[in-house]
Each structure stands twice: as structure tokens, then as C-alpha cells.
């Protein structure tokens, strides 16, 4: 794997000079220098410009741009341009066009309109990546590669259907194995020939009046989701390998979309094939800070704690909501440092110069339609650019250290929401966010992990809604707990295997021995209904009565202790929270969705029992995060509130990197203020 060595935290963003007359380019270079911008992502949507027909390639404009960036002291994040195929390709080779879930063949238009299993798309995309790599392999402006852009749709065309059958043959080998995995005796679905298999769409397994996640055969749709993610990964790898064949030490990535939680692609499966993970994130003004922190921590977790790139954010407004308010003064800077605090090694924007036409003409940019530096947004960007220059390379490679692992699984996400469960209101991301929020508010860092992660480095592993227990996972969790770890999971866990077939013998399936319980029934509550959790054995601050919602399970202990019970309905007095001592550790089970107060007190007590301490005590609205490197600890303190906040950071003297001064004891942070405090690890442990 290529090691990404950057000179500093990269600062820049998407630059589309092909949309403007060349007379503007020199002025842009002047403004970029003024703003401290050092990196431009270019050529992202230029396929039609670079290849006007099947045989012709035209890179003269790109040559001029690459040279101009180099002459201006800037580096290029070079896109392959394959996110939107040219119109001539769609006309001559209609196999490149996608088919929607409801069976409609798309015409040329928009972007992300290429079929991942189109031979035409794959051939020409690979050729384009190869041509670019050969042309620019020795160019001094080249820093890293940007394959495609925000990859991922789901296509239901004949290309995909044929490819799906081949994928299934590789996965199952025989139709007998496939029929067993898909439980096809239900509704007489047994397949006797591979050609009988069709894609699970609105024309086949999709349920009437539902979205594409609601399906009659969850196993079929789950495999299609896996196949689609794999298909796009293969497309990415065609370009990745084309570049690496010519430039073996190239740094190659693609930008993950959907704020990092894009449902159609299993980013944990993708991450090993990216030299560095890259994220696009577009929160709204009212988006909770913990929502963004969750996504940054997830990106860091995709490659086992390695830093990532913040590839796109808006310097001011977004443009696709019904109402698009401005980012208030200081918010762009604050949110940029939030990303850096949680592992980002770039701060990049979409876009550097505002487009004059089409869909994104009102999306924010460093250089506004006014075209000069005399705007609030430009001034804020320039001030941040100067700060990042002063920070230099000190933070590069610094990592977050955590003793808590939060298990995230895309396939679990898909399976939970494919239909047939207790409630359509049961959403995987919602449950993950609730547990993450509790740790965020406690100022306890977490690592996002997957089923293949080595658990020995953690003291506490939390797996909300672990509906699907994949092969070997239950045993792995048992070994973790036997060795002294604490494991936490929740209702609707251990239900199914990797094919979404219910594990017989009673819930929670293969987790039953570890958790020491048997779940008899699951009661789904309507959104306006609540039950109560009554604590029987106080644990830390956890005591008294709390609200719960969404689902309540009827649990029978099989060796587990009952810590809390339900307070209402016919199952009043039955366990709502259990603890099972197993080997040297313990496994906890929450049989419902507890309220925020319960979650915070429970997880705080679990952390205290393991000696896991908060980074720092801080008032509401103040975020604290840490990165460590070479014996130094970098503590980020971020005030998301609109009022000045005081916080006690300890008595040892710390260097404040943004101001250049030193601080200790109680500090005051201005509204939207940021401090980066550097101190020695030995002093912190004394």
C-alpha cells in the first residue's frame, strides 16, 4: 500500500476552470495564493472535453492547467473524469445507460448515469485512466489521483442481470446451495436454471407501494446489494490498476459520498483498495455536531485508524435543499477543524470558483460570482489557509487512541431494513447514532470497527442492532469477553445468519450463550407510545425509572442477571437490561431502545468500571477530541455554541498551536472558537 506523505494539511478543493475563459485562470491563481490554497482537484467531469469521439483524445487544456498550477506553487489532485460519460458514448453504445428500479431505461443526462457492468463503460474508463497516467506520470504538479466521483448507484439492466448470475455462481457454486441460502421453498421460488434468476426490482421481488429496500425475498436482495457494491468496486479497480501499472507509487483514492454513510456501497470492503480514504460531507446549519463527528470517526475506522482526506465541504451554502441558508461566520473554520481533530489531513471545498450556470451555480465557493477577494467567505477561507500554513506538518500522521470499539456493518444495515421486521421505524443508522452520541457527550473517543477487527486492543465493544451474526463472529465475541472484555448489544440482535435466514432455536441465536438470555417475543411500539425501564440493581448513576420506545422484548434469563425491568404492559417486571458474567468479562443486553439519559448513565458506568476516562470535562456545546504522535498529544477543543465557554484543561502548561501562546488551568473559548493544545504524553500520564 502506498504511504501518503503530504507536506502539510492539504488546503484547496474542486476547480473547474474549463467552465471559464482562460483569461480568468491567472486571476484564479492570484486568489488561490492569497487564500493559502495549495491543492486543486481538477478534471473531475471532463470526459467529454478530453475525448470528443471514440478515437480522439484532447488534453491540451489540461496540460496548460497542470503547468499553471505548478508555476503557481500548487499541486493537483487529478481526477480521471469518468463520473459522467460523454453523450456520443450513450448514443453509440446504449449499454452504458442504466435502468432504474422500476424498469425504466435512462437516456443520456445528469451524472452517475453509467452502468457498472457495461463493457463499454469499463473499457473506456480504464483507457482514460491509462492515458492520463501516461501523460502526467512525471508532471511536478501531480500529487494524488481522484478516480471517478462519488461513485455509486444501483442499476437493474440486462448487463447487471447477466453479471449477477455469474457473481452468484462464484458465491454459491451450485443452484442447490443458492436455493438453500435464499430459502426458495417459500412461495415456490425454487430455481432450476441460472437463467431463471432475475434482479430483485420493482418488477420482481419489490413489494408494492414501497421503496427499493422493501422486498419479498430478503436473501435475494441482500445478495444483489453485495453484488452491486462489488461491481462498482471492480470499476474503481479498473482505473486504480491502470494508474498503478504506469505509476506504481501513485496515491489513488475516490471520494466517498452520502456524508460517509452512503448505503449502497460497503465502504469497509472498499477501504483496503484506497491509498487514503476521502470523504465528502455537507451538513446543514442545524446538523448536530455529533452527526459529523460520527462520520469522521467512521472514515478513520475504515482503514484501522489511519488519517483520511476531507475531500469536499461547502465554504458557505449548499444548493439542493428547499431552503439554503448561509453558514454563519466562524462555522466553516470550526467545522474544518472538527474534521482535522478526528483524523482529516486535508480541508478541501466544493468549489473553488462558483459556476455560472446549471445545477450548482448557487452552490458555495471560495471565489464567489463577484470574482474578487472582497467577500466574507473569501476572507474566512484566507484566514484558515494562513492558519494551516502555520500548523505545517506537525499533525500529519497523528492518530486517535480509543479503548472503545463501535461495531458497524453495512450488510447488517441492509438486512435490518429489507422488510419483515418488527417496525419500519427501526433504522440501523439511528441506533448507531444514539450509542455514538452517548460516548460523544461523555467525551470518550470511540473507534468504528468491523467484524474482522482484532478486538484485543479494546476494553469495551458495543454492537447496537447486531441483527446478522456472521460466521465466526459469535465465537470471536465470546473469546473477547472470556478474556476480560465487556460486550454490549441490543434488541433485535443475533436473529439471522449472513443469508438473512432466521437462526433456529430461539433469539438471539448464536449470541444466546454469550448473553445468557432467551428472547421469546418482540413487541413493536407505535412512534407515539412509550414504556418504562425500572432499575432493580443500581449501576453507577443508573437508578430509578426511564422511558423507552420502539421495541420491547420479552426476555428469559439463562444465567444473566436482571439489572432493570419493564415498568408497563403485560410483560411488566420482565428483564429490560441484563448482564451476563462470562469468563473474565461480561456481556450486556438492552431489550429495548432506552432514552438518552439512561444510555448516558449506563455507558458512563461501563466505562468507569473499565477505567476508561473522558478526555476532559466540558460544558454542553464544547467538543473535545485528541490525536497523538511521537509522544505528543494534540487536544482539540471546539466551541460549537454561540456563547463563550470556560473549560479546565489541567494544570500542566500546554502550547496553543493556533495562537502560538501557552495555556493552563481554566481557559475561555470564544463562540465558534477553536484551540489546539499540544502537550507531552509523559506529563499527561503523571
Secondary structure by P-SEA (a helix, b strand, c coil): cbbbbbcccbbbcccccccccccaaaaaaaaaaaaccccccccccccccccccccccccaaaaaaaaaaaaacbbbccccccccccaaaaaaccccccccccccccccccccccccccaaaaaaaaaaaaaaaaaccccccccbbbccccbbbbbbcaaaaaaaaaaaaaacccaaaaaaaacccccccccccccccccccccccccccccccccccaaaaaaaaaaaaaaaaaaaaaaaaaaaacccccbbbbbbcccccccccccccccccccbbbbbbbbcccccaaaaaaaaaaaaacccbbbbbccccccccccccccccccccaaaaaaaaaaaaacccbbbcccccccccccccccccccccccccccaaaaaaaaaaaaaaaaccccccbbbbbcbbbbbbaaaaaaacccccccccccaaaaaaaaaaaaaaacbbbbbbccccccccccbbbbccccccccaaaaaaaaaaaabbbbbbbccccccccccccccccccccccccccbbbcbbbbbcccbbbbbbbccccccccccccccccccccccccccccbbbccccccccccbbbbbccccccccccccccaaaaaaaaaaaaaaacccccccccccbbbbbcccccbbbbbbbccccbbbbbbcccccccccccccccccbbbbcccbbbbbbbbcccccc
